[in-house]
Amino acid sequence: MSEANWYVVHTYSGYENKVKANIEKTIENRHLENEILEVRVPMQNVQETKNGVTKQTQKKMFPGYVLINMIMNDDTWYVVRNTRGVTGFVGPGSKPVPLTPDEMRPLGIGSGKVESAPRQKYLVDFEKDDMVVVIAGAWKDTEGLVTDINAQRQTVTINVDLFGRETPVEISFADVKKK
């Protein structure tokens, strides 16, 4: 039996969650739990401001794509490829290409090993109680004190002065830099 890898599957736009549910149902019905190990629709937290109200929402990181951890063989390929809403695997021609560990790391997907502590140091040059500046997004040019770092979600919580009051705001690692 070969080793399980992560593969990317292209879906119709807006069908990601339906494809995930359909594949999981097929896994259960055909007893493929040992061959198709996990199906994911990667999500990220995003702050949206509408009418002056900021709220946290979750958006798909890759609209139109689903990640699948599976052992590639004729049966699993057929099941995934013929799931309603799937247009195909990502790769040249009809040959699926697994994701490399370097491609999986930013998605928070490990190869079974716990990577959270080293990953945090790898991705950010600041730590708790440091002052940072927001360089993009709705809070651009805002300074704040780091109160929490979430390596799994790749976000940092900072306190910002909002209407004369300290308010915690969660921002992506990519949108802040150390002051």
N, C-alpha and C positions, 0 to 999 in steps of 0.2 A: 504494500500500500504506500502510495506516495505521500508527501508532506502537504499540509494545508497551507494555502496562501490567500492573500487578499486580492480580489479582482474587482474591477470597476465595470458596472453594467449600465448601458445607456437606456433610458426609458423615455416614454412620451412625457413632455413637460406637464407637471402637475400630477403625475401618476406614481411618484416615488413611493408614497406610503401605501398605495394600493398594491404595487409590485411587491413591496416588503411583506405585506400581509398575505398575498397570494403565494409567495415562495415559502413563507413559514407554514402555511396550511398544507402545501404540497409536501414539505419536509415531514410533517406530522403524519399525513396520509400514507406516504410511501416509506416511512421509517428510515429517512435519510439523515437522522440526527448525528450520525458519526461521520458523514461525508460533507454535509453543508452545515457548518458550525454556527455561523452568525450572519445576520443580514442587518445592515445599518444604513440609515439616512442621516448623514452627518449634519448637525444643527449648530448654530452659533447664536449667542445672545447679542441683540442689537438694541440700541437705544433709539427710540423714535420720538420726535417731538411734533405733536399736532395741536394746533390752537393753543400753544404755550404750555401744553401738558406733556411731560416726558415720561415715557413708560418703557419697560423692558419687554421685548418680544423675541421670539425665536424664529430665525429664518434658516432656510436650507443653505448650507455652505456651497453645494454644487447642484443647483436645480437641473433636473433631467438625468441625475446619476444616482446609483445605489451601490454601496460597497458590500461585497460578499466574501466571507472567509470560508473557503471550501477546498476540498481535495478534488482537483480537476480530473475527471474521467468522462467517458462517453455518456453515462447516465446523468451525472450532475450537470454536464454541459447541456444536455437535451432538456432537462427539467427547467433550468434557468432560462435558456434561450427561447423556449416555447411557453414561457409564462406570459399571460396577457399584459400588454403594456411595455414589454421589453423589446427594444429594437436590436440589441446585440451587445456583445462584450466589447470593451475598448481594447484595441490591438490591431495589428496589421492583418487585413483580410478577415478570415474567420477564426484566427488563432488568438485566444485570450492571452494577455501578458500580465503576470502578477505584479503588484506594487512592490517596490523595493523598501527596505527599512527606512531609508532616507525620505522616501515619499510618504510613508505612514507616520513618521514622527510628528510633523506639524498637525496631523489630524487627531493626535492624542491616542493613536492606536499602537500598542506595543506588540511585540512578538511573544506575548505571554509573560514577559518580565515586567516588573514594576519599575517605571522610569521617571516617576513624578519628581523626585528630588533632583537628580542630575539635570533633567529637562529644564527645570526652573532656572538654574544657574546658566544653562546654555542659551536660553531665550532672552533673559532680561539682565540689565546691568544696574538695577536698583533693588532695594530691599525694603522691608517694613520700616517706617518712620523716616524714609527719604522724601525730599521734596521733588516733585516731578512737574513737567509742563506738558499739557495736552497739545499735540501737534496736528491733530486732524479731527474732524467730526463736529458735532454740535457744541462741544466744550473747548474748541480750539483756543489756544493762548491762555487757558485757565491753568493756574498753579494749584497744586494740592498736596497734602501729606498722605503718603501711602499707609493705609490701615490694614490692608489684606492683599495677599497675592494668591490667586487660584491658578496653579500650573495646569490642572486638568482642562479648565475652560479657557486658559490663556487670557485671563482678565486680571485687572488690578482694581482695587477699590480705593478711591481717594476721597478725602474730605474737601469739599469746595464751599466757598461762602456764597450762599444763595438767599437773598432777601435778609441779609444780616444774621443768618443762621448757618451753622456748620451742617452740611448735608452730604451723606455718603453717596458717591456715584461710581458705578462699575464701568470700566473702560477697557478696551482691548489692548493687549501688550503693544500692538503695532501703532497705536495712536498716542503713546506717551514716551517721553524721554526724560532721563535724569537731569535735574537742574544743575 
